[in-house]
Amino acid sequence: MPRKGKKIKPWARRHYATRKKKPSTARNYDDPLYKNWRKQVFVRDGYKCKWPGCKCGGRVNAHHILKWADYPGMRFVLMNGITLCKKHHDQIKGMEDHYVKFFSEILRADAERKDKDG
């Protein structure tokens, strides 16, 4: 933006108003793509926390295994989501990178189990 006090020509004003901004990392919870992804994660996981041994039965969250902000191409990929209860979702905050392999293994084992059961 031009310095304060300097007059802006009309063509420049339009430029500043329409210039491209960085892609947003903010989540739009009303986005149909996001809602559909979230529902698919919950349905696949039976609306239950996938943390081994968790019997919470409470509110669940659809967690992105690879971070939303860092992997925009993976935002709506079903295998990039896992259902976690609030307790476990809060427990991993700030340490998501450490759990990528852990969650991927859980989903892989579930998929193999479903294949066996037919």
Buried (B, 14 or more C-beta within 10 A) or exposed (E): EEEEEEEEEEEEEEEEEEEEEEEEEEEEEEEEEBEEBBEBBBEBBEEBBBBEEBEBEEEBBBBBBBBBEEEEEBBBEEBBBBBBBEEBBEEBEEEBEEBEEEBBEBBEEBEEEEEEEE
